[in-house]
């Protein structure tokens, strides 16, 4: 019936809710009138509570079976400095994200969104970019109806509010990149975390096939649309 209220129907799973992008994705999902339930997979409890929210404290190496889900948002990520080694970095950025994707697929998810990075390429000589590319390729091989990949350049956001240590170079790179942003190719322009989160949450429900969003597209799609 015209004018009838929208009934929440989508069930989603999110990994990485304690990170910069994952925290913002969670907030947007909880506000989305089309979302009925958000299952968060985390290594520790969250401070957030909400009627839609169900938090599972898990070991990403041994994930339990998930309740039925329609969509998955993969936002797990670290740095080699924080992880301590390349092997530990790969265990988070590649292995844990892929484990969640497979668990979500087994629970019925046919639509997934991934926070990757500009320059992701499984053949890259740069370790960070190579791992990101390997994950993208692994997800592309799954039998999905839609895969949305965000490839932001430098991410702007308040990591201190999340009690996260600053990432290498961000202290001086963020102001410099913001200043020269108009001179940079669009895909290398810095993008706020809020824009990345909104772009993913807005794009995934209606996406078809593979959709790759670079920084300029994330900025456009994540723009505040309030009147």
Backbone bond lengths (Angstrom), bond angles and torsions (degrees), N, CA, C in turn:
res aa  C-N    CA-C-N  psi(-1)  N-CA   C-N-CA  omega(-1)  CA-C   N-CA-C  phi
1 X - - - 1.457 - - 1.520 109.47 -
2 X 1.341 117.54 136.10 1.448 121.91 -178.21 1.520 109.53 -60.33
3 X 1.307 116.24 136.60 1.450 120.86 178.06 1.511 114.42 82.64
4 X 1.342 117.76 -1.37 1.466 120.90 179.55 1.518 109.58 -68.86
5 X 1.336 118.15 144.78 1.462 120.13 179.72 1.524 111.19 -64.23
6 X 1.322 115.69 146.47 1.461 121.51 179.79 1.525 109.60 -72.24
7 X 1.310 116.16 127.16 1.461 120.79 -178.41 1.532 108.94 -90.34
8 X 1.327 117.50 123.57 1.466 119.34 178.03 1.523 110.38 -59.94
9 X 1.323 116.89 133.15 1.462 118.75 -177.13 1.517 113.78 -137.96
10 X 1.336 118.05 -23.31 1.461 119.90 -173.97 1.522 111.29 -85.43
11 X 1.316 115.07 137.63 1.455 121.89 173.13 1.519 107.74 -111.78
12 X 1.316 117.04 129.76 1.460 120.03 -175.08 1.526 110.45 -127.87
13 X 1.330 115.44 158.82 1.455 121.57 173.33 1.521 107.48 -123.84
14 X 1.318 115.55 141.01 1.458 122.18 -177.40 1.522 109.04 -131.19
15 X 1.325 116.04 131.23 1.459 122.04 172.81 1.518 108.37 -118.75
16 X 1.333 116.31 132.19 1.463 119.87 -178.99 1.505 113.14 103.66
17 X 1.327 117.53 23.69 1.464 121.18 -174.47 1.519 113.60 -68.67
18 X 1.335 118.68 -13.63 1.458 120.25 178.59 1.528 112.03 -91.67
19 X 1.337 117.20 -2.07 1.453 121.00 179.43 1.518 112.28 -90.83
20 X 1.320 116.29 175.39 1.462 121.82 -176.78 1.517 112.00 -57.40
21 X 1.332 117.39 -52.98 1.464 120.65 -178.07 1.523 111.02 -77.63
22 X 1.327 117.10 -42.68 1.456 120.06 -178.31 1.519 113.14 -59.44
23 X 1.316 117.42 -39.44 1.469 121.33 178.04 1.520 110.81 -61.25
24 X 1.314 116.53 -40.67 1.467 121.39 -179.60 1.527 110.88 -73.88
25 X 1.331 117.60 -37.07 1.466 120.61 175.30 1.522 109.66 -61.05
26 X 1.326 116.58 -44.06 1.464 120.21 179.34 1.524 111.15 -58.59
27 X 1.309 117.45 -45.83 1.465 120.91 179.88 1.520 111.02 -60.49
28 X 1.333 116.86 -42.59 1.470 120.25 -179.62 1.527 111.35 -67.97
29 X 1.333 117.29 -39.20 1.468 120.32 179.42 1.532 111.28 -65.12
30 X 1.320 116.63 -39.65 1.464 120.06 -179.54 1.536 111.46 -67.27
31 X 1.336 116.08 -26.22 1.466 120.43 178.35 1.531 112.44 -88.46
32 X 1.328 117.20 -12.41 1.465 121.56 -176.53 1.526 109.88 -72.87
33 X 1.346 118.35 118.93 1.471 120.16 -178.26 1.521 113.57 -67.48
34 X 1.326 118.05 -14.51 1.456 120.68 179.45 1.516 113.70 -88.81
35 X 1.328 117.41 -6.02 1.463 121.77 -177.86 1.519 109.87 -98.41
36 X 1.343 115.84 125.88 1.461 121.19 -179.85 1.522 112.10 -93.50
37 X 1.346 116.86 -35.13 1.463 120.52 -176.91 1.524 109.96 -148.07
38 X 1.341 114.63 141.72 1.461 121.36 174.80 1.520 108.14 -123.41
39 X 1.327 116.22 112.88 1.460 120.99 173.45 1.526 108.09 -92.49
40 X 1.310 116.59 121.28 1.459 121.08 177.78 1.518 108.94 -105.73
41 X 1.320 115.85 130.48 1.462 122.03 174.34 1.516 107.54 -102.27
42 X 1.325 117.45 122.38 1.461 121.08 -175.85 1.514 110.23 -146.70
43 X 1.329 115.32 159.19 1.461 120.01 178.64 1.523 112.51 -85.16
44 X 1.337 115.80 -11.20 1.464 119.82 177.75 1.528 108.46 -148.00
45 X 1.339 118.01 160.13 1.461 120.30 -179.90 1.522 111.63 -61.89
46 X 1.331 116.54 154.25 1.456 121.99 176.60 1.517 110.17 -97.64
47 X 1.328 115.62 154.24 1.463 120.21 175.31 1.522 110.67 -79.03
48 X 1.340 116.54 -19.14 1.461 122.01 -177.72 1.527 111.21 -76.66
49 X 1.320 116.13 141.45 1.460 121.43 171.95 1.524 108.18 -134.19
50 X 1.324 115.92 147.17 1.467 121.07 -177.27 1.527 107.83 -167.23
51 X 1.332 117.97 146.90 1.478 119.75 -179.95 1.529 113.97 -57.90
52 X 1.331 117.15 -29.53 1.465 120.30 -179.39 1.530 112.77 -82.48
53 X 1.327 116.36 -16.23 1.464 121.12 -167.09 1.524 112.73 -91.05
54 X 1.330 114.56 132.33 1.459 121.88 173.44 1.525 107.55 -129.35
55 X 1.334 116.35 116.76 1.466 121.25 -176.28 1.526 109.92 -102.50
56 X 1.335 115.67 128.95 1.461 122.17 176.09 1.533 107.68 -112.58
57 X 1.316 117.46 116.26 1.461 121.00 174.37 1.522 107.12 -83.02
58 X 1.336 115.71 118.43 1.468 119.66 -169.29 1.525 112.06 -133.61
59 X 1.298 114.10 165.21 1.458 123.71 165.70 1.521 105.00 -102.72
60 X 1.331 117.04 115.69 1.461 119.80 -174.95 1.528 113.12 -66.51
61 X 1.323 116.96 -11.17 1.460 119.35 175.81 1.523 111.49 -82.87
62 X 1.356 117.01 -16.21 1.467 121.43 -178.98 1.521 108.63 -140.50
63 X 1.285 116.79 69.52 1.461 120.19 -176.86 1.525 111.52 -71.94
64 X 1.325 116.67 139.74 1.468 119.56 175.27 1.523 109.74 -78.02
65 X 1.314 117.10 167.63 1.467 120.62 174.17 1.523 108.49 -65.67
66 X 1.329 116.02 139.62 1.459 121.17 -179.07 1.517 110.97 -93.39
67 X 1.323 115.35 155.83 1.455 120.27 169.57 1.524 107.92 -68.17
68 X 1.337 119.12 159.47 1.468 121.02 -177.80 1.533 112.28 -53.50
69 X 1.330 115.86 134.94 1.464 121.59 179.08 1.524 110.01 -136.15
70 X 1.334 115.11 156.26 1.462 121.69 178.04 1.531 112.12 -102.67
71 X 1.338 115.76 -33.48 1.460 120.99 -175.31 1.521 110.42 -136.45
72 X 1.336 115.80 154.45 1.461 121.51 175.56 1.519 109.60 -132.27
73 X 1.325 115.94 137.22 1.465 122.49 176.47 1.524 107.72 -117.66
74 X 1.326 115.86 120.78 1.460 122.47 -174.98 1.523 108.98 -108.85
75 X 1.340 116.09 108.35 1.459 120.15 -176.18 1.530 111.60 -132.29
76 X 1.326 116.77 24.09 1.458 119.92 176.81 1.522 109.80 -73.98
77 X 1.318 116.19 135.70 1.457 118.89 179.17 1.513 111.41 -167.91
78 X 1.321 116.85 153.90 1.455 121.88 178.16 1.530 108.06 -147.90
79 X 1.319 116.95 -166.36 1.463 122.19 172.87 1.519 107.32 -128.15
80 X 1.305 116.34 161.04 1.471 119.18 178.33 1.525 109.73 -63.83
81 X 1.346 117.56 -35.41 1.456 120.72 179.36 1.524 111.16 -62.39
82 X 1.333 116.45 -45.07 1.461 120.44 -179.77 1.531 110.60 -72.73
83 X 1.331 116.55 -42.45 1.467 120.64 -178.24 1.521 111.77 -67.54
84 X 1.331 116.25 -36.02 1.456 120.26 177.73 1.511 115.40 104.14
85 X 1.331 116.89 -19.77 1.462 120.44 179.39 1.525 108.95 -164.89
86 X 1.325 115.91 164.67 1.458 119.89 176.04 1.524 110.93 -62.59
87 X 1.325 116.29 -38.72 1.464 120.40 -179.81 1.531 110.84 -62.60
88 X 1.333 116.33 -43.81 1.462 120.35 179.73 1.526 111.10 -68.06
89 X 1.329 116.76 -36.08 1.464 120.78 176.38 1.526 110.41 -62.20
90 X 1.327 116.17 -46.35 1.462 120.79 179.90 1.532 111.21 -61.82
91 X 1.337 116.77 -35.59 1.461 121.04 -179.05 1.519 111.76 -61.88
92 X 1.335 116.83 -31.62 1.469 120.92 178.92 1.516 110.74 -88.00
93 X 1.335 115.95 -59.60 1.463 119.93 -170.75 1.523 113.77 -68.69
94 X 1.311 117.64 -30.49 1.469 120.33 178.83 1.533 111.66 -104.73
95 X 1.329 116.63 -62.65 1.470 120.20 -170.85 1.525 112.97 -62.93
96 X 1.329 117.78 -47.18 1.468 120.36 -176.58 1.519 111.24 -67.06
97 X 1.333 117.13 -44.39 1.467 119.54 178.42 1.523 111.39 -61.15
98 X 1.332 116.42 -42.01 1.463 119.97 -178.80 1.529 110.62 -68.74
99 X 1.325 117.28 -35.71 1.463 120.42 177.21 1.527 110.85 -62.60
100 X 1.331 116.50 -41.36 1.469 120.30 177.81 1.528 110.01 -65.39
101 X 1.324 116.63 -42.36 1.465 120.15 179.27 1.522 111.07 -59.32
102 X 1.313 117.25 -44.65 1.464 120.32 -179.86 1.529 111.72 -67.39
103 X 1.332 116.71 -38.92 1.461 120.19 177.55 1.526 110.76 -65.34
104 X 1.338 116.42 -40.22 1.459 120.67 178.61 1.527 111.04 -66.55
105 X 1.325 115.97 -41.09 1.461 120.37 178.20 1.530 110.32 -61.01
106 X 1.319 116.66 -42.50 1.461 121.18 178.78 1.527 111.46 -64.96
107 X 1.359 116.17 -25.23 1.464 120.78 -179.97 1.527 111.93 -91.48
108 X 1.336 116.41 4.74 1.460 119.98 174.47 1.509 116.84 108.93
109 X 1.329 117.97 -4.43 1.465 120.16 -178.43 1.517 111.09 -68.86
110 X 1.322 115.64 127.31 1.461 121.78 176.78 1.529 111.86 -116.83
111 X 1.339 115.74 2.63 1.460 120.87 -179.54 1.527 107.54 -131.39
112 X 1.327 116.28 128.98 1.465 119.95 -178.33 1.518 110.88 -137.90
113 X 1.333 114.31 148.76 1.466 121.79 176.22 1.521 108.39 -125.68
114 X 1.318 116.16 139.44 1.458 122.05 -176.30 1.522 110.79 -128.17
115 X 1.337 115.88 136.00 1.465 120.84 169.86 1.519 106.83 -92.26
116 X 1.326 116.64 107.38 1.459 122.61 -179.86 1.533 107.88 -110.83
117 X 1.306 118.93 -138.94 1.460 121.34 -178.81 1.518 110.23 -159.12
118 X 1.323 115.89 153.34 1.460 120.38 175.29 1.534 108.22 -61.14
119 X 1.318 116.36 139.58 1.461 120.19 179.86 1.512 114.52 88.42
120 X 1.340 117.15 0.93 1.467 119.76 179.05 1.525 110.12 -58.71
121 X 1.328 116.71 126.81 1.467 121.32 -176.44 1.525 108.29 -164.33
122 X 1.317 116.45 118.14 1.461 120.84 -177.89 1.523 112.98 -61.45
123 X 1.338 117.27 -16.79 1.463 120.79 179.93 1.528 112.32 -102.51
124 X 1.314 117.63 6.28 1.460 121.57 -177.31 1.527 111.43 -65.70
125 X 1.317 115.59 147.56 1.460 120.93 174.87 1.527 110.61 -78.97
126 X 1.328 116.78 -13.95 1.468 121.99 179.41 1.529 108.34 -88.97
127 X 1.324 116.57 122.24 1.459 121.16 -174.25 1.534 112.30 -55.40
128 X 1.320 117.10 -48.66 1.470 121.59 -178.53 1.529 110.84 -56.27
129 X 1.324 116.49 -50.71 1.467 120.86 -179.73 1.522 111.73 -64.60
130 X 1.334 116.26 -34.55 1.466 120.15 -178.90 1.532 111.01 -66.42
131 X 1.329 116.92 -43.41 1.470 120.27 179.21 1.527 110.36 -64.53
132 X 1.325 116.58 -42.67 1.461 119.88 178.18 1.532 110.30 -60.92
133 X 1.316 116.65 -41.06 1.458 120.90 179.28 1.512 112.71 -67.61
134 X 1.333 116.75 -37.73 1.463 120.24 178.13 1.523 110.69 -63.06
135 X 1.333 116.77 -39.73 1.461 120.02 178.14 1.525 110.67 -66.00
136 X 1.319 116.99 -44.27 1.461 119.68 178.02 1.525 111.09 -57.18
137 X 1.315 116.65 -45.25 1.470 120.46 -179.43 1.524 111.40 -63.87
138 X 1.334 116.84 -39.65 1.466 120.48 -179.93 1.527 110.75 -64.27
139 X 1.325 117.08 -38.90 1.468 120.31 178.97 1.528 111.50 -71.16
140 X 1.315 116.27 -36.33 1.468 120.03 178.36 1.529 111.19 -62.86
141 X 1.324 117.01 -25.93 1.466 120.85 -178.51 1.529 112.39 -80.29
142 X 1.324 117.65 -11.43 1.461 120.23 179.42 1.524 110.20 -76.47
143 X 1.299 116.44 157.67 1.463 121.56 179.91 1.534 109.31 -86.32
144 X 1.328 115.67 84.35 1.465 121.82 -176.15 1.527 110.83 -115.92
145 X 1.327 115.34 152.36 1.461 120.21 172.73 1.523 110.83 -80.93
146 X 1.338 115.99 -30.63 1.461 120.37 -179.24 1.517 110.38 -152.18
147 X 1.327 115.64 137.81 1.462 122.60 174.82 1.527 107.12 -134.37
148 X 1.327 116.11 115.87 1.463 121.64 179.34 1.525 107.77 -107.94
149 X 1.331 116.47 121.31 1.464 121.83 -177.84 1.521 109.07 -114.73
150 X 1.319 116.14 120.28 1.467 121.22 174.37 1.523 108.17 -91.16
151 X 1.333 116.07 127.64 1.463 121.58 178.46 1.523 109.40 -120.50
152 X 1.336 117.02 69.24 1.462 119.36 -179.25 1.519 112.09 -71.57
153 X 1.325 115.62 154.52 1.455 121.55 169.75 1.529 106.43 -83.87
154 X 1.297 119.33 -137.08 1.460 121.49 179.94 1.526 110.42 -61.18
155 X 1.334 116.68 127.41 1.458 121.57 179.93 1.520 110.32 -90.54
156 X 1.325 115.18 132.25 1.452 121.28 177.88 1.522 108.90 -106.58
157 X 1.334 116.48 134.01 1.460 119.66 179.49 1.515 110.41 172.07
158 X 1.316 115.69 168.71 1.455 122.19 -175.92 1.532 110.21 -93.14
159 X 1.315 116.50 91.67 1.464 120.13 178.51 1.534 111.26 -73.61
160 X 1.329 117.10 -25.81 1.466 119.75 -179.98 1.519 110.99 -62.20
161 X 1.334 116.65 -35.94 1.467 120.41 179.92 1.523 111.21 -63.72
162 X 1.328 116.38 -25.90 1.461 121.41 178.55 1.531 111.53 -94.54
163 X 1.332 115.66 4.61 1.473 122.23 -178.44 1.522 110.95 60.94
164 X 1.343 115.18 37.48 1.463 120.65 177.26 1.521 109.27 -102.48
165 X 1.321 118.41 143.18 1.464 120.07 175.56 1.521 109.83 -68.92
166 X 1.345 117.83 147.03 1.461 119.56 177.58 1.521 110.74 -63.60
167 X 1.318 116.16 144.92 1.462 120.07 179.58 1.519 110.30 -85.14
168 X 1.315 115.50 152.25 1.456 121.77 -173.78 1.528 111.75 -53.86
169 X 1.339 115.71 127.26 1.457 120.64 174.83 1.504 115.07 85.43
170 X 1.349 119.01 -14.48 1.451 119.84 -175.33 1.524 112.19 -64.58
171 X 1.342 116.77 -33.29 1.455 120.16 -176.15 1.508 113.13 -57.78
172 X 1.339 116.27 -41.42 1.469 119.12 179.60 1.523 112.71 -101.71
173 X 1.343 116.56 -25.43 1.464 119.46 -177.22 1.519 112.31 -71.83
174 X 1.335 117.44 -39.72 1.463 120.26 -176.53 1.524 112.41 -60.16
175 X 1.349 119.82 -51.38 1.467 118.87 178.48 1.529 112.92 -61.86
176 X 1.344 116.32 -39.96 1.463 119.96 -179.60 1.517 111.25 -65.96
177 X 1.333 116.81 -46.91 1.468 121.14 -179.10 1.523 111.00 -63.93
178 X 1.341 116.77 -37.99 1.461 119.92 178.30 1.518 110.40 -64.73
179 X 1.336 116.40 -40.44 1.460 121.06 -179.29 1.522 112.16 -63.92
180 X 1.331 116.55 -43.09 1.464 119.74 -176.34 1.529 112.68 -96.26
181 X 1.317 116.96 7.75 1.467 121.48 -176.41 1.526 113.58 -49.77
182 X 1.350 119.80 -44.07 1.470 118.94 -179.21 1.529 113.76 -61.34
183 X 1.333 117.00 -20.01 1.465 120.75 -177.90 1.528 112.28 -91.29
184 X 1.323 116.80 -12.10 1.460 120.72 -176.37 1.519 111.42 -85.48
185 X 1.343 117.55 151.39 1.467 118.98 169.34 1.521 108.49 -55.42
186 X 1.324 117.12 144.14 1.466 121.11 -171.49 1.525 112.92 -55.75
187 X 1.322 117.89 -37.91 1.467 119.83 -176.12 1.524 112.67 -71.67
188 X 1.337 117.55 -12.01 1.462 120.56 179.61 1.527 112.82 -105.33
189 X 1.313 117.27 7.46 1.459 119.56 -179.58 1.524 111.03 -76.53
190 X 1.339 117.46 142.39 1.463 119.82 178.44 1.519 111.05 -63.06
191 X 1.325 115.98 150.46 1.464 120.48 -176.12 1.528 108.81 -138.66
192 X 1.307 115.49 139.17 1.464 119.95 179.23 1.530 110.59 -73.39
193 X 1.325 114.82 145.91 1.458 120.12 179.43 1.514 112.67 -57.80
194 X 1.338 116.92 -35.72 1.465 120.72 179.29 1.522 111.45 -59.82
195 X 1.324 116.57 -38.70 1.464 120.38 -179.21 1.524 111.01 -68.00
196 X 1.337 116.80 -39.74 1.465 120.49 179.17 1.528 110.12 -62.88
197 X 1.333 116.10 -47.23 1.467 120.41 -178.75 1.525 111.36 -61.35
198 X 1.315 116.72 -48.66 1.473 120.18 -178.36 1.522 111.14 -63.32
199 X 1.333 116.08 -40.13 1.467 119.41 -179.38 1.527 110.73 -61.73
200 X 1.322 117.64 -42.17 1.463 120.75 -179.95 1.526 111.63 -67.22
201 X 1.325 116.67 -47.32 1.467 120.57 -177.57 1.524 111.24 -65.72
202 X 1.332 117.22 -32.50 1.462 120.97 179.50 1.527 112.41 -79.74
203 X 1.331 117.31 -29.67 1.463 120.86 -173.01 1.525 113.10 -87.74
204 X 1.332 117.34 -42.15 1.461 120.33 -170.38 1.526 115.05 -58.75
205 X 1.341 120.94 -44.51 1.470 119.63 -173.69 1.528 114.75 -56.74
206 X 1.325 118.45 -32.76 1.464 120.90 -177.33 1.525 113.21 -109.91
207 X 1.337 117.50 3.64 1.462 120.80 -176.45 1.524 111.84 -68.36
208 X 1.331 114.90 153.25 1.465 121.52 175.71 1.519 108.57 -132.21
209 X 1.329 116.14 132.83 1.453 119.72 178.52 1.519 111.79 67.86
210 X 1.336 115.49 -149.82 1.461 122.06 -178.20 1.526 110.49 -92.30
211 X 1.321 115.94 127.70 1.464 122.19 176.70 1.525 107.49 -127.34
212 X 1.333 117.40 119.52 1.465 122.35 178.56 1.523 108.49 -111.19
213 X 1.322 116.19 124.28 1.462 122.04 -175.73 1.524 110.08 -112.48
214 X 1.328 116.59 115.23 1.459 121.13 176.43 1.531 109.03 -86.59
215 X 1.327 116.96 177.30 1.456 120.64 -173.92 1.524 113.20 -55.13
216 X 1.333 117.19 -44.48 1.470 118.90 -177.92 1.524 111.60 -63.96
217 X 1.330 116.93 -37.48 1.471 120.07 178.44 1.521 110.83 -71.75
218 X 1.320 117.07 -35.56 1.455 120.53 177.18 1.523 110.74 -64.85
219 X 1.322 116.25 -40.92 1.466 120.51 178.34 1.525 110.36 -62.97
220 X 1.327 115.96 -43.74 1.480 119.82 -178.50 1.530 111.03 -68.12
221 X 1.315 117.25 -48.11 1.464 120.88 -176.92 1.522 112.57 -71.44
222 X 1.322 115.98 -27.29 1.458 120.16 -178.18 1.514 114.42 -92.41
223 X 1.342 116.33 6.05 1.456 119.75 -179.24 1.519 110.48 -62.86
224 X 1.315 116.54 143.78 1.468 121.26 178.75 1.519 108.88 -64.41
225 X 1.333 116.92 122.58 1.474 121.17 -176.38 1.513 112.97 -103.05
226 X 1.316 117.07 11.28 1.458 118.39 179.73 1.519 109.94 -67.62
227 X 1.364 118.91 144.32 1.452 121.12 -179.65 1.521 110.63 -66.34
